[in-house]
Amino acid sequence: MILGAHVRRRHTGIEGAIEEAELRGADCLQIFVSNPRAWAAPRYDGPQVGRFLDALTASGLRPCVAHLSYVGNVASWDPTTLQRTRELLLGTVHACDALGVDLLVVHAGAGGPQDRDTALGAAVESFRLAVSEADRTRVVVELMAGTSGAVASVPSEAEELCTAVDDERLGICLDTAHLFAAGVPLDVADGVEGLAQELRARALDHRLALVHANDSVFERGARRDRHADIGDGQIGEEGWRALANDPVLGSVPWMLETPGDADRQRRDIAHLRRLAAPD
Ligand SMILES: [Zn+2]
């Protein structure tokens, strides 16, 4: 398995995130390339890009994944927010290309009070723009937690979105806590197998690019998104064992986005490696 974690940059610069990933025994890493709570697009000068690329190459960590800032909403009902999101998205795509980022994760978006078709249309247009602008970086849509107005949380909705975007380059990121919140029974082996079958049946398995491996504080189907450390939430040992050994889900990198510190995430990564290892 290829395992890593979302890590924060340090004051020393964005390349400090690479040291954070190494502390966790990670194979890969996920970062923000701009302030996750601000609209400002990422801005790096030549020397900053050079230092990051050098550190990334020296670390051997791959893939390098970026997550779009949280403020954006690719399906927003508000024209100003939608416009600002697209500007931020394209600015982030350009920064990712320069920084050697492999995957850029973007939430599927939520339409608020709009009807779902309008929200879906806005998300589709946003993803088309991003995919066509990207060069080396693959744009990946992350499914949501079944929360109100979400454009895509479950595989049927992901299929609808991908079909409408109609571009093979668009990838998918599945977050275990989101799927569980949306009602997918990842706490039992049959549920995990059912998910993998559905991904294959909807031809989404070949689009799968990344798993966000998070336990869930709340129970299955709660439609509430709060991450827990692996084994401390509701997914349970049977669920994690099935997930780690699933041939579809296990074929792509896994990234922790859990609340634990470096030491806890290091243990969670080691735990998942043991679960995936043949007995
Ligand atoms: Zn996630």
Residues whose N, C-alpha, C, O or C-beta is under 5 A from the ligand:
A	BS01	ZN	D175 H212 E257
